[in-house]
Amino acid sequence: MSPSQETIPDASGAAPRELSQVLAINRSTKAFSSYAVSLVSLPAGALYAPITTATPGVKAYTSVQVSETAHIELNSDLVFCNHSCDPSLIFDMERNEVRVVDERALKEGEKVTFFYPSTEWEMAQPFDCTCGTERCVKRISGAKDMDEEVLKRYRLNGHIERLLEQRRKERGQNGNANGHPTNGHATNGTA
C-alpha cells in the first residue's frame, strides 16, 4: 500500500477513507518548509488517521519515538505533520493513531501539527520554534529539556511520562523541589 493509500476507518460506517482524502501536502523548495493541511473538519478527539505503514527506525528528524528506546519511520504523508506548540493533532503511539486534540475541533484547510515533545524525549535535530502561538516554548529539543510545568499543558505519550518519572526519581536523589540538580549541595530556596 502506498503512503497516500493508507485507509482510515469511518465511524459513520461508510467505506474507509484513504489518507490522501484527509491530508494534502503543500510542498516547498525551501528546506523544512513543506507542511500538511487537513482536507476534512473533525470534532475534538476524533480519529484523524491510524498509523499503519510504520517500520522500525532510528532516531532521526523524520522518525517518531514510540517507547523509551525505539523509533519508527511513518512511511506516509503523516511525516509532513509539523510541530506546533498549539497543535491540532495528537500522535498516540500506544494506539498507533493520530487524533484531533481534545481541546478543539479540526477545521478543513487547517495545518495539521503536533507537539513534538509529546513523543520525543531528545530530538535528533533540535530547533527554534517559529509557530508564533501564544503557547510557543521557543526551543524544541525534546521533553528531556523542558520544564514539567510546561509539559503539563500537553497530552504526553506513556513513554515520555515514564521517562519524566525516571528523571524525577533521579533528581529526587540529587535535586531540589523544582527538579533542578543541586550538585550535592542542599538548598533552602534562597540564592
C-alpha positions in Angstrom: 0.0 0.0 0.0 1.5 3.4 -0.9 1.8 6.1 1.7 -1.1 8.1 0.3 -3.4 5.0 0.2 -3.4 4.3 3.9 -7.0 3.8 4.8 -8.9 5.4 7.7 -12.0 3.8 9.2 -15.0 6.0 9.2 -17.0 6.0 12.4 -20.2 6.6 10.5 -20.0 3.1 8.9 -19.2 4.5 5.5 -16.4 3.0 3.4 -12.9 3.7 4.8 -11.1 6.8 3.5 -7.6 7.0 2.2 -5.0 9.2 3.8 -5.0 11.3 0.6 -8.7 12.1 1.2 -8.0 13.7 4.6 -4.5 15.2 4.1 -2.9 17.4 1.5 0.8 18.4 1.3 1.9 21.9 0.5 5.4 21.3 -0.8 8.1 24.0 -0.7 11.6 24.1 -2.3 12.9 25.7 1.0 14.3 23.1 3.4 11.9 22.0 6.2 9.1 24.3 4.9 6.7 21.7 3.4 3.6 21.1 5.5 0.3 19.2 5.6 -3.2 20.6 5.8 -6.5 18.8 6.6 -9.0 18.2 3.9 -11.7 17.4 6.4 -13.3 19.0 9.5 -13.5 16.7 12.5 -14.6 17.2 16.1 -12.3 17.3 19.1 -10.8 13.9 20.0 -11.8 12.3 16.7 -9.6 9.8 14.9 -7.7 11.5 12.1 -5.6 8.6 10.9 -4.3 5.2 12.1 -0.6 4.7 11.8 -0.4 1.5 9.7 2.7 1.9 7.4 5.4 2.4 10.0 8.6 0.5 10.2 11.3 0.4 12.9 13.7 3.2 12.6 16.5 5.1 14.3 16.3 8.5 16.0 16.2 10.9 13.1 14.4 14.1 12.2 11.8 12.1 10.3 11.2 9.4 13.0 8.7 9.3 15.8 9.7 7.9 19.2 7.3 5.1 20.3 9.0 3.9 23.5 11.8 4.7 25.8 14.3 3.3 23.3 12.5 2.7 20.0 11.6 4.9 17.0 9.6 4.4 13.8 9.5 5.8 10.4 6.0 6.7 9.4 6.4 5.9 5.7 3.4 8.0 4.8 2.5 11.6 4.3 1.9 11.9 8.0 5.6 12.8 8.1 4.5 16.3 6.9 2.7 16.9 10.2 5.0 19.6 11.6 5.5 20.8 15.1 3.3 23.4 16.8 3.2 24.5 20.5 -0.6 24.8 19.9 -1.1 21.6 17.9 -4.2 20.4 16.0 -3.4 16.7 16.4 -2.1 14.1 18.9 0.2 11.3 17.9 -1.0 8.5 20.2 1.8 5.9 20.0 0.2 3.4 22.4 -2.8 3.1 19.9 -0.8 3.8 16.7 -3.3 6.6 15.9 -3.3 10.2 15.1 -6.3 12.0 16.8 -7.6 15.6 16.8 -6.7 17.3 20.1 -9.3 17.1 22.8 -9.4 20.9 23.3 -10.8 21.9 19.9 -12.1 20.8 16.6 -10.0 20.5 13.4 -11.1 22.6 10.5 -10.8 21.9 6.8 -7.8 23.7 5.5 -6.0 23.9 8.9 -2.4 22.9 9.2 -2.1 19.5 10.8 0.6 19.7 13.5 1.6 18.0 16.7 3.7 18.9 19.8 7.0 17.0 19.1 8.0 16.7 22.8 4.8 14.6 23.3 6.6 11.8 21.6 10.3 12.8 21.6 12.5 12.7 24.7 15.6 14.0 22.9 15.3 15.4 19.4 17.8 14.3 16.7 17.7 17.9 15.4 16.7 20.5 18.0 15.3 23.7 16.5 14.0 27.1 17.4 10.2 27.1 17.1 8.6 29.6 14.8 4.9 28.6 15.4 4.2 32.1 16.7 1.4 30.9 19.0 0.8 32.3 22.5 1.9 28.9 23.9 5.2 28.9 22.0 8.0 27.4 24.1 10.7 28.8 21.7 13.3 25.9 21.7 12.3 22.4 20.8 14.8 19.8 21.8 12.6 17.1 23.3 10.7 16.6 26.6 14.0 15.9 28.4 15.0 19.6 28.3 11.6 21.0 29.2 10.1 22.3 32.4 7.5 19.9 33.7 5.0 22.7 34.3 5.1 23.5 30.6 4.7 19.8 29.7 1.6 19.5 31.9 -0.3 21.6 29.3 0.0 18.8 26.8 -1.1 15.2 26.4 2.1 13.2 26.5 2.7 9.6 25.4 3.3 6.9 28.0 7.0 6.5 27.3 7.5 10.3 27.8 5.6 10.1 31.1 7.8 7.1 32.2 11.0 9.0 31.3 9.8 12.0 33.2 9.1 9.8 36.3 12.6 8.3 36.0 14.1 11.8 35.8 12.1 12.8 38.9 13.4 9.8 40.8 17.0 10.5 39.7 16.7 14.2 40.6 15.0 13.4 43.9 18.2 11.7 45.0 20.3 14.8 44.0 17.9 17.7 43.2 15.8 20.4 44.6 12.0 20.7 44.7 12.0 22.1 41.1 13.8 19.1 39.8 17.0 21.0 39.1 20.3 19.4 40.1 21.9 20.8 43.2 25.4 19.3 42.6 25.2 17.7 46.1 24.6 21.0 47.9 21.4 21.4 49.9 19.2 24.3 49.1 16.6 26.1 51.1 15.1 28.0 48.3 17.3 31.1 48.7 20.1 32.1 46.3 
